Amino acid sequence: MDMNESQLYEFLGKYGIRTPKTTSVGLDSKISFDKFPAVIKIQSPKVVHKSDVGGVVLNLRSNEDLERGRKEIIENLKKHNITLDSKDGFIITEMVDGEELYIGCVEDNTFGHVILFGKGGIYLELYKDVCYVVSDATEDEIIRALNTTKIAKLFEGFRGSSHTIKEAVSLIQSVQKMLKENDDILELDLNPLKLTASGLVAVDARIKRGAKTYHEDMKRENRPNFLDNKNVAIIGASTEPDKAGYAVAKNALNFTGNLYYVNAKGGKLFGHTLYKSVDEIPCDNIDTAAIAIPAKFVIPTVQQLIKKGLKNLVVITAGFKESGHAAEEEELARLIEKHNINAIGPNCLGFYSSETHLNLTFGTDHVKPGSVSFLSQSGAILAAQMDRAYELGIGFSHLVSVGNAMDLRTAEFIPMFNAAPECKAISVYVEGVNRGRSLCNAIRACKKPVFLFKSAKSEASAKAAFSHTGNLSGNYAMFEGVMQSLGVNVVDNLDALILAPLFKDDKKIAIITNAGGPGTVLTDGITARGRELFELSEEDKKKLDAVLPAVWPRSNPIDIIGDALKDRYENALKIVDEFEGLDLIYMIISPQDMTDPLGSVEILVENKFKHKVVPILMGGSTMDEARRYCLKNKILYFDNIVDARDTLC
């Protein structure tokens, strides 16, 4: 049963949440109140947002004013076709002055209970200056979330304020305790929440109770190690170049363990025997099997592989849930769970591990070992980024396409990558999440930086909601906010998934540019993302004076002036490269009449620079030769300032 506002005030008090002095009255009972100025509000389940229908009258100075206010509200409600009866009434509270804030919670389909905190009042949905945390968030996560809002400055001494961030943290922790002890709360809405001289006071409140709907399927314990592979079988290894089984078999050739190919036709492929069945494989301990055969043969084949001690399964085959065959996929899922087998897919691109040079994908075979683990819900996105990474000379420690994700998902792979020494950062492309709490727990325990891009960013259409919280839930902002509270680097473009990890440790940056404007724009992007421009000392400036025109501005960005040719870029780079405490050098080349883009990037091969130097080749066809040179020599470059900026998460 839902509480009315006066009952809710009493309930909030049990959790240390302050409320104003209050009393309740009926439709025509005598009013007697002694704390002025006061507010009178309608108290009825027929009214969701009181202010929208004239259900609140403020700044009343006497009991007579309160009587008039009650009549005014009744008339306002009639204009909105709301007729009151004996079950309805009014609540009178003392009027509290202070900045209007807000706190609420909602049961979200992705994360369960999520708490929202931010700027309150009637314009809450308009400004949306709110942050999001899951109900079991740690104090660090709460603080990180609060610092994404503009109103956080109210707790940092803004205009002499004595408030501290601990006040907001303490309130959120009180709501966390409330949710832990009352998991039937579906929505809570404290708006406005007044920040007064003596602290936070909830002056309006709504709560909705009901049966809890959020749940996650049971987590399977004691799984085998998916990354431990010595004996690998490829079922459906094909001699036909246009088949996925051919590509997987070809890509796997560099595997350092034992590799077995299975094809019912028999014969040879790439010098390997094609066994006609799983039973013929001369190994009774298959760690991993990749399957690229028609869907109707997958389950019988897995049953054969179980007899061979199968631990891990990569189902490349399509034709399951995504094609309307959900029952077959559910049967396969039950089979692998019964025998404690790890599985990715069906309908996936595959898996790659640099440690054993195991490429069980039908993407490119040009995969370079590196330090980034890339996990994707889309095989097409993963294939494109694999190709893009090779073009830029970027490598991976692991690649995973989860496909239909009947078993292993992002939440299971993050702990695996966290434990793998060859992985230094984790990138994730995600479309939807149905194990939100498990994902949060995995990220919370992860010691390595996580970079994430989520598709389907458009907000859910507006809906009639019980509370303000309901109107702010179920959209991309909530997902992004929860991820940010966990310290995830949420990126804005797909290339950042492979590029941003390369820049994660670059804090102090120098810019060498042949034009002032682009340098200024890049500076804004750098500082907005919490990075710093390297500060030139007087000695640094003197060294640059010797090779630059007298009119250079003697500051960073280092504007080497528009007539700069190859030699001036080279001379400036050699000096800047010797600066101590520098992490990254951007070299902006903008198209001017005398600019030599090709020559200016050639110096990156002709010289051995200590620091990372990244060209930004602004413009169109003028830069084509320079771009081709960078691609040929695996030099990372950007076409514009926006892409360079967005890699600095």
C-alpha positions in Angstrom: 0.0 0.0 0.0 1.4 3.4 -1.0 2.0 5.9 1.9 0.6 9.4 1.9 3.0 12.3 2.5 2.5 12.6 6.3 3.1 8.8 6.7 6.1 9.0 4.5 7.6 11.8 6.6 7.5 9.6 9.6 9.0 6.7 7.6 11.9 9.0 6.4 12.6 10.0 9.9 13.5 6.4 10.8 16.4 6.7 8.4 17.7 10.0 9.6 16.2 12.0 6.8 15.0 15.4 8.1 11.5 16.7 7.3 9.7 19.9 8.3 7.2 20.2 11.0 3.9 19.0 9.6 0.2 18.2 10.3 -2.6 16.7 8.3 -6.1 18.0 7.9 -9.3 16.8 6.1 -11.3 18.5 3.4 -13.2 20.7 5.9 -11.7 20.1 9.4 -10.4 23.0 11.5 -6.9 24.1 10.8 -4.6 24.8 13.7 -0.9 25.2 13.0 1.8 27.2 14.8 4.9 27.3 12.5 4.8 30.1 10.0 5.3 30.8 7.2 3.6 27.6 6.1 2.7 25.6 3.0 -0.5 23.7 2.3 -0.6 20.9 -0.2 -3.1 18.4 -1.5 -2.6 14.9 -0.2 -4.4 12.5 -2.6 -3.5 9.5 -4.8 -5.4 11.3 -7.6 -2.6 13.9 -7.9 0.9 12.9 -9.1 2.6 16.3 -9.5 1.0 18.8 -7.1 2.5 22.0 -8.6 1.2 21.1 -12.1 -2.4 21.3 -11.0 -2.3 24.1 -8.5 -2.1 21.7 -5.5 0.4 23.8 -3.5 0.0 27.2 -1.9 3.1 28.8 -0.4 4.1 31.4 2.1 1.0 31.4 4.3 1.3 33.5 7.5 -1.7 32.4 9.6 -4.3 29.8 10.1 -6.7 32.0 8.2 -4.3 32.1 5.2 -4.2 28.3 5.4 -8.0 28.1 5.2 -8.0 30.3 2.1 -5.2 28.2 0.7 -7.2 25.0 1.1 -10.2 26.5 -0.8 -7.9 27.8 -3.5 -6.4 24.3 -4.1 -9.9 22.7 -4.2 -10.9 25.2 -6.9 -7.7 24.6 -8.9 -8.2 20.9 -8.8 -11.8 21.3 -10.1 -10.4 23.1 -13.2 -8.3 20.0 -13.8 -11.4 17.7 -13.4 -10.1 16.3 -10.1 -12.9 15.8 -7.6 -11.9 15.2 -4.0 -13.7 12.8 -1.6 -13.5 11.8 2.1 -10.3 9.7 1.4 -8.4 12.9 0.3 -6.9 15.6 2.5 -4.2 18.2 2.9 -0.8 18.3 4.5 0.5 21.5 6.1 4.2 22.0 6.6 6.4 24.7 7.8 8.0 26.6 4.9 11.7 25.8 4.5 14.1 28.2 2.7 17.1 26.9 0.8 18.4 25.7 -2.5 16.1 23.2 -4.2 17.7 19.8 -4.7 16.3 16.4 -5.3 16.8 12.7 -4.4 14.9 9.7 -5.7 15.2 6.1 -6.6 13.7 3.8 -9.2 13.7 0.1 -9.9 15.5 0.0 -13.2 15.4 -3.0 -15.6 19.1 -3.0 -16.1 20.5 -2.3 -12.6 17.7 -2.8 -10.1 17.4 0.0 -7.6 19.2 3.2 -8.9 19.4 6.3 -6.8 19.3 9.8 -8.4 20.5 13.0 -6.8 20.7 16.5 -8.3 19.1 19.9 -8.8 15.4 19.8 -7.9 12.3 21.9 -8.2 9.8 22.2 -11.0 12.5 22.3 -13.7 14.1 19.0 -12.7 13.3 17.2 -15.9 14.3 20.3 -18.0 17.8 20.8 -16.6 18.5 17.1 -15.7 21.5 18.1 -13.6 21.4 14.7 -11.8 23.8 11.9 -11.1 23.1 8.1 -10.8 24.4 5.4 -8.5 23.3 1.8 -7.9 21.9 1.2 -4.4 25.0 -0.7 -3.3 27.4 1.9 -4.5 30.5 2.5 -2.4 31.3 6.0 -0.9 33.9 6.5 -3.6 31.3 5.8 -6.3 28.9 8.2 -4.7 31.4 11.0 -4.6 32.5 10.3 -8.2 28.9 10.5 -9.3 28.2 13.7 -7.4 31.2 15.4 -9.0 29.6 14.9 -12.4 26.9 17.5 -11.4 27.0 21.2 -11.4 25.3 21.4 -8.0 28.2 19.6 -6.4 29.9 23.0 -6.1 27.3 23.8 -3.4 29.1 21.3 -1.2 32.6 22.7 -2.1 32.5 26.1 -0.5 30.6 27.8 -3.4 30.1 31.5 -2.4 31.2 30.8 1.1 29.0 27.8 1.6 29.9 25.8 4.7 28.4 22.6 3.4 30.5 19.6 2.5 30.1 16.7 0.1 29.7 14.4 3.1 26.2 15.8 3.7 25.1 14.6 0.2 26.9 11.3 0.6 25.3 10.7 4.0 21.8 11.3 2.6 22.4 8.9 -0.3 23.7 6.3 2.2 20.5 6.7 4.2 18.4 6.0 1.1 20.7 3.0 0.4 19.9 1.6 3.9 16.2 2.3 3.3 16.2 0.3 0.0 18.1 -2.6 1.6 15.5 -2.9 4.3 12.5 -2.3 2.0 13.1 -3.9 -1.4 9.5 -3.5 -2.3 10.1 0.3 -2.9 9.6 0.8 -6.7 9.9 4.6 -6.8 10.9 7.3 -4.3 10.8 11.0 -5.0 11.9 13.7 -2.5 11.5 16.9 -4.5 12.3 19.5 -3.5 15.0 18.6 -1.0 16.0 21.9 0.5 19.7 22.6 1.3 19.2 24.9 4.3 21.8 26.5 6.6 21.4 23.6 9.0 21.5 20.8 6.4 19.3 18.9 3.9 15.5 18.8 4.6 12.9 16.8 2.5 9.9 19.1 2.1 7.9 17.0 -0.4 7.9 13.3 -0.8 6.3 10.4 -2.7 6.9 6.7 -2.5 5.5 3.8 -4.5 5.6 0.2 -3.3 5.1 -3.1 -5.2 6.4 -6.5 -6.0 10.1 -6.4 -7.0 10.6 -7.3 -10.6 14.3 -7.0 -11.1 16.3 -10.2 -11.0 19.4 -11.8 -12.5 19.8 -15.4 -13.4 22.1 -17.4 -11.1 25.8 -16.9 -11.5 27.6 -20.2 -12.2 30.5 -20.8 -9.9 33.8 -22.8 -10.4 34.0 -22.3 -14.2 37.0 -23.6 -16.2 39.5 -21.0 -17.3 38.4 -19.8 -20.7 41.8 -18.3 -21.4 43.7 -21.5 -20.7 43.9 -23.3 -24.1 46.4 -26.0 -25.1 44.2 -28.3 -27.3 41.9 -26.6 -29.7 39.4 -28.2 -32.2 37.8 -26.4 -35.1 34.6 -28.2 -36.1 33.6 -27.3 -39.7 37.1 -26.4 -40.9 36.3 -25.9 -44.6 38.4 -26.2 -47.7 36.1 -23.6 -49.4 37.6 -20.1 -49.1 34.1 -18.4 -48.9 33.1 -20.3 -45.8 33.5 -19.1 -42.2 35.1 -22.4 -41.3 37.9 -21.8 -43.8 38.7 -18.4 -42.4 38.7 -19.7 -38.8 41.0 -22.6 -39.7 43.4 -20.2 -41.6 43.4 -17.6 -38.8 44.2 -20.3 -36.2 47.4 -21.5 -37.9 49.7 -19.6 -35.6 48.3 -21.2 -32.5 51.2 -22.4 -30.2 49.2 -25.4 -28.9 47.7 -28.5 -30.5 45.2 -27.7 -33.3 42.7 -30.2 -34.6 40.4 -29.8 -37.7 37.1 -31.6 -38.2 35.3 -31.9 -41.5 33.0 -34.8 -42.5 34.6 -34.9 -46.0 38.1 -35.6 -44.6 41.3 -34.8 -46.4 43.9 -32.1 -45.6 43.7 -28.4 -44.9 46.8 -26.2 -44.5 48.8 -29.3 -43.8 46.5 -30.5 -41.1 44.5 -33.7 -41.2 40.7 -33.1 -41.5 39.2 -35.6 -39.1 35.8 -36.8 -40.2 34.2 -36.7 -36.8 34.9 -35.5 -33.3 35.4 -39.1 -32.2 38.5 -39.4 -34.5 40.4 -36.6 -32.8 43.4 -38.2 -31.2 43.0 -36.2 -28.0 40.8 -36.8 -25.0 41.2 -33.4 -23.4 39.9 -30.7 -25.8 40.1 -27.3 -24.0 38.3 -25.3 -26.6 36.2 -26.0 -29.7 35.1 -23.5 -32.3 32.0 -24.6 -34.2 31.2 -23.4 -37.7 28.6 -25.9 -39.0 24.9 -25.8 -39.7 22.8 -25.1 -36.6 21.0 -28.4 -36.7 24.3 -30.2 -36.1 25.6 -28.0 -33.2 23.9 -29.8 -30.2 24.9 -33.4 -31.3 28.4 -32.2 -31.9 28.7 -30.6 -28.5 27.5 -33.9 -27.0 30.4 -35.6 -28.8 32.8 -32.9 -27.6 31.7 -33.4 -24.0 33.1 -36.9 -24.2 36.4 -35.3 -25.1 36.5 -33.2 -21.9 35.4 -30.0 -23.5 35.8 -26.9 -21.3 35.2 -23.9 -23.6 33.0 -23.5 -26.6 32.9 -20.9 -29.4 29.7 -21.2 -31.4 30.2 -19.2 -34.6 27.2 -20.8 -36.2 24.1 -18.5 -36.7 20.5 -19.7 -36.9 19.4 -19.7 -33.3 17.5 -17.1 -31.3 18.3 -14.3 -33.7 16.5 -16.4 -36.4 13.5 -17.3 -34.4 14.9 -20.6 -33.0 15.0 -19.6 -29.3 14.1 -23.2 -28.2 17.2 -24.7 -29.8 19.4 -22.0 -28.2 17.8 -22.7 -24.8 18.5 -26.4 -25.2 22.1 -25.7 -26.0 22.4 -23.4 -23.0 21.0 -26.1 -20.7 23.5 -28.6 -22.1 26.6 -26.4 -21.5 25.4 -25.4 -18.0 24.8 -29.1 -17.0 28.4 -29.9 -18.0 29.9 -26.7 -16.7 31.2 -25.5 -20.1 32.1 -21.9 -20.9 30.5 -20.7 -24.1 30.3 -17.6 -26.3 27.8 -17.2 -29.1 25.9 -18.5 -31.0 26.1 -16.2 -33.9 29.5 -14.6 -33.0 32.7 -13.6 -34.7 34.8 -15.6 -32.4 37.7 -15.3 -30.0 41.4 -14.3 -30.0 44.1 -14.6 -27.4 47.6 -13.1 -27.9 49.3 -15.3 -25.3 49.0 -18.4 -27.5 48.4 -16.6 -30.8 45.0 -18.2 -30.9 42.8 -16.6 -33.5 39.4 -18.3 -33.6 37.6 -15.6 -35.5 36.6 -15.3 -39.1 37.7 -11.6 -39.1 41.1 -10.5 -40.4 44.1 -12.7 -39.7 46.2 -9.6 -39.4 45.9 -9.2 -35.6 48.9 -7.8 -33.7 49.5 -8.7 -30.1 48.9 -5.8 -27.7 47.7 -4.9 -24.3 44.0 -4.2 -24.8 41.2 -6.7 -24.4 38.3 -5.8 -26.6 34.8 -7.3 -25.9 31.9 -6.7 -28.3 28.2 -7.6 -28.5 28.4 -7.0 -32.3 30.6 -9.1 -34.5 30.5 -6.6 -37.3 31.7 -3.8 -35.0 34.5 -6.0 -33.7 35.6 -7.0 -37.2 35.7 -3.4 -38.3 37.8 -2.3 -35.3 40.1 -5.3 -35.8 40.7 -4.0 -39.3 41.1 -0.4 -38.2 43.5 -1.4 -35.4 45.7 -3.3 -37.9 45.8 -0.2 -40.2 47.0 1.9 -37.3 49.5 -0.7 -35.9 47.5 -1.3 -32.7 47.4 -4.7 -31.1 45.1 -6.7 -28.7 45.6 -9.1 -25.8 42.2 -10.6 -26.3 39.2 -10.2 -28.6 35.8 -11.6 -27.8 32.5 -11.5 -29.8 29.7 -12.6 -27.4 27.1 -12.9 -30.1 23.7 -14.0 -28.7 25.4 -14.3 -25.2 23.6 -17.5 -24.2 26.3 -18.0 -21.5 29.3 -15.8 -21.1 28.8 -12.0 -21.2 30.6 -8.9 -20.3 30.2 -9.4 -16.6 32.1 -12.7 -16.8 34.9 -11.6 -19.1 36.0 -8.5 -17.2 37.3 -10.6 -14.2 39.1 -12.9 -16.7 40.8 -10.0 -18.4 41.5 -8.4 -15.0 43.4 -11.5 -14.0 45.4 -11.8 -17.3 48.8 -10.1 -17.0 49.0 -9.5 -20.7 45.9 -7.3 -20.6 46.5 -3.7 -19.4 43.1 -2.1 -20.4 39.6 -3.4 -21.3 37.4 -2.0 -24.0 33.7 -2.9 -24.3 31.1 -2.3 -27.0 27.7 -2.9 -25.5 24.2 -2.7 -26.9 22.1 -3.9 -24.0 22.7 -5.3 -20.5 20.6 -7.8 -18.6 23.0 -8.5 -15.8 23.5 -4.9 -14.7 24.4 -5.7 -11.1 26.8 -8.4 -12.0 28.4 -6.0 -14.5 28.8 -3.3 -11.8 30.3 -5.8 -9.4 32.8 -7.0 -12.1 33.8 -3.4 -12.9 34.0 -2.5 -9.2 36.5 -5.3 -8.6 38.5 -4.6 -11.7 42.0 -3.0 -11.3 42.4 -2.1 -14.9 40.9 0.8 -16.8 37.6 0.1 -18.6 36.6 1.9 -21.8 33.0 1.6 -22.9 30.8 2.6 -25.8 27.1 2.0 -25.7 24.8 2.1 -28.7 21.1 2.8 -28.6 21.6 6.1 -26.9 18.3 7.7 -27.7 16.1 8.3 -24.6 12.9 6.4 -24.0 9.8 8.2 -25.1 8.1 10.3 -22.4 5.7 8.3 -20.2 3.2 9.0 -17.5 5.2 8.2 -14.3 4.5 8.1 -10.7 7.4 10.4 -9.9 10.0 12.7 -11.4 12.4 9.8 -10.9 10.4 7.6 -13.3 10.7 10.3 -16.1 14.5 10.3 -15.6 15.0 6.6 -15.7 15.4 4.0 -18.4 17.5 6.1 -20.7 21.1 6.3 -21.8 21.9 9.1 -19.3 21.2 6.6 -16.4 23.4 3.9 -17.9 26.2 6.4 -18.6 25.8 7.9 -15.1 26.1 4.5 -13.4 29.1 3.6 -15.5 30.8 7.0 -14.6 30.2 6.4 -10.9 32.1 3.2 -11.3 35.1 5.0 -12.9 34.4 3.6 -16.4 35.7 5.8 -19.3 32.6 6.2 -21.4 33.7 7.1 -24.9 31.8 8.9 -27.7 33.1 7.1 -30.8 34.0 3.6 -31.8 37.6 4.4 -32.7 38.1 5.6 -29.1 37.7 2.0 -27.9 41.0 1.1 -29.6 42.7 4.5 -29.2 41.7 5.8 -25.8 43.6 3.0 -23.9 46.8 4.1 -25.6 46.4 7.6 -24.1 45.2 6.6 -20.6 48.5 7.6 -18.9 49.1 10.8 -20.8 48.5 13.6 -18.4 50.9 16.4 -19.5 50.7 17.3 -23.2 52.6 19.6 -25.6 51.1 20.9 -28.8 53.2 21.9 -31.8 51.1 23.7 -34.4 51.4 25.8 -37.5 48.2 27.7 -36.6 47.0 29.3 -33.4 43.3 28.6 -33.7 43.5 24.8 -33.9 45.9 24.8 -31.0 43.4 26.8 -28.9 40.6 24.4 -29.8 42.7 21.4 -28.9 43.7 23.0 -25.6 40.1 23.4 -24.6 39.4 19.7 -25.3 42.5 18.7 -23.3 41.7 20.7 -20.2 38.0 19.8 -20.3 39.1 16.2 -20.0 41.2 16.7 -16.9 44.6 16.7 -18.7 47.2 19.5 -18.6 49.2 21.4 -21.0 52.9 21.1 -20.3 54.2 24.3 -18.8 57.2 25.8 -20.5 60.0 27.0 -18.3 62.1 30.0 -19.2 64.9 27.7 -20.2 62.5 25.7 -22.4 61.5 28.9 -24.2 65.1 30.0 -24.8 65.8 26.7 -26.5 62.8 27.1 -28.7 63.7 30.8 -29.4 66.8 29.5 -31.2 64.8 27.6 -33.8 61.5 29.4 -34.1 60.6 32.9 -35.6 60.8 35.7 -33.2 57.1 36.2 -33.3 56.2 32.8 -31.8 54.1 33.3 -28.7 56.5 31.6 -26.3 53.8 29.4 -24.7 52.2 26.0 -25.1 50.5 25.5 -27.6 53.8 26.0 -29.4 52.8 28.0 -32.5 55.7 27.6 -35.0 53.9 30.0 -37.4 52.1 29.3 -40.7 55.1 29.2 -43.0 56.6 26.2 -41.1 58.1 23.6 -43.3 59.6 20.2 -42.4 62.8 21.5 -40.9 61.0 23.8 -38.4 58.7 21.0 -37.2 61.7 18.7 -36.9 63.8 21.3 -34.9 60.9 22.1 -32.6 60.1 18.4 -32.0 63.7 17.6 -31.2 63.8 20.3 -28.5 60.3 19.5 -27.0 61.2 15.7 -27.0 63.9 16.5 -24.4 61.5 18.1 -21.9 61.2 16.2 -18.6 57.8 15.3 -17.3 56.1 15.4 -20.7 53.8 12.5 -21.7 52.5 13.3 -25.2 53.2 15.6 -28.1 50.4 16.5 -30.6 51.7 17.8 -33.9 49.0 19.9 -35.7 49.5 20.3 -39.4 46.9 22.6 -41.0 46.8 23.2 -44.8 48.5 26.5 -45.7 50.1 27.5 -49.1 53.6 26.6 -48.1 52.8 23.6 -45.8 54.6 20.3 -46.5 52.4 17.6 -44.9 54.3 14.6 -46.2 57.7 15.9 -45.3 56.5 16.9 -41.8 55.3 13.4 -41.0 58.4 11.8 -42.6 60.5 13.1 -39.7 58.6 10.7 -37.4 60.3 7.8 -39.1 63.6 9.6 -39.7 64.0 10.4 -36.0 63.8 8.3 -32.9 61.7 10.4 -30.5 61.4 9.4 -26.9 57.9 10.6 -26.5 54.7 9.7 -28.3 54.2 12.1 -31.2 50.8 12.1 -32.8 50.1 14.1 -36.0 46.7 15.8 -36.5 46.4 16.2 -40.3 43.7 18.8 -40.7 42.1 19.4 -44.1 41.2 17.4 -47.2 43.1 16.1 -50.2 46.1 18.3 -49.3 46.8 15.7 -46.5 46.3 12.6 -48.6 50.0 11.8 -49.2 50.8 12.3 -45.5 47.9 10.1 -44.5 49.0 7.3 -46.8 52.6 7.6 -45.5 51.3 7.3 -41.9 49.2 4.2 -42.7 52.1 2.6 -44.6 54.5 3.2 -41.6 51.9 2.4 -38.9 52.0 5.9 -37.5 48.9 6.8 -35.5 47.4 10.0 -36.7 44.1 11.9 -36.5 42.2 13.7 -39.2 40.7 16.3 -36.9 40.9 17.8 -33.5 37.6 16.3 -32.3 38.9 12.7 -32.8 42.2 13.5 -31.0 40.3 15.2 -28.1 37.9 12.3 -27.7 40.7 9.8 -27.0 41.5 11.6 -23.8 38.9 10.2 -21.6 
